[in-house]
Amino acid sequence: MKLWLAFLLLAQGVWVGVGAQWKAERKLPAPEAHQAAAADGKFVYAITSRGIAKYDRKSGERVGLSQGSAKHLNSGFFWKGKLLCAHSNYPLKPERSEIKVLDTDSMQLTT
């Protein structure tokens, strides 16, 4: 009986989310956002293959560019205050992948 009740509560929660819609509040043009974008409380980070641009969320102004080498960045997410990005040597062979870390204060990109 308890299992059945738990199932009903979970199913109801899932059902409520099915009709939910997202609404865009505004757009932030960022020509660097070819590969990915990530955001923290104050900034948006636009990720291109070879670098990351930092944009102020309120003004939309670009306020920084990453320093450090990158061949092919292709994603990004925040973890413990650092922006982590998947990086590879694409299209070279043999393939090599690693995680690059962006210090968002200094905009230094390291492995």
Secondary structure, 3 states (H helix, E strand, C coil): CHHHHHHHHHHHHHHHHHCCCCCCCCCCCCCCCCCEEEECCCEEEEEECCEEEEEECCCCCEEEECECCCCEECCCEEECCEEEEEEECCCCCCCCEEEEEEECCCCEEEC
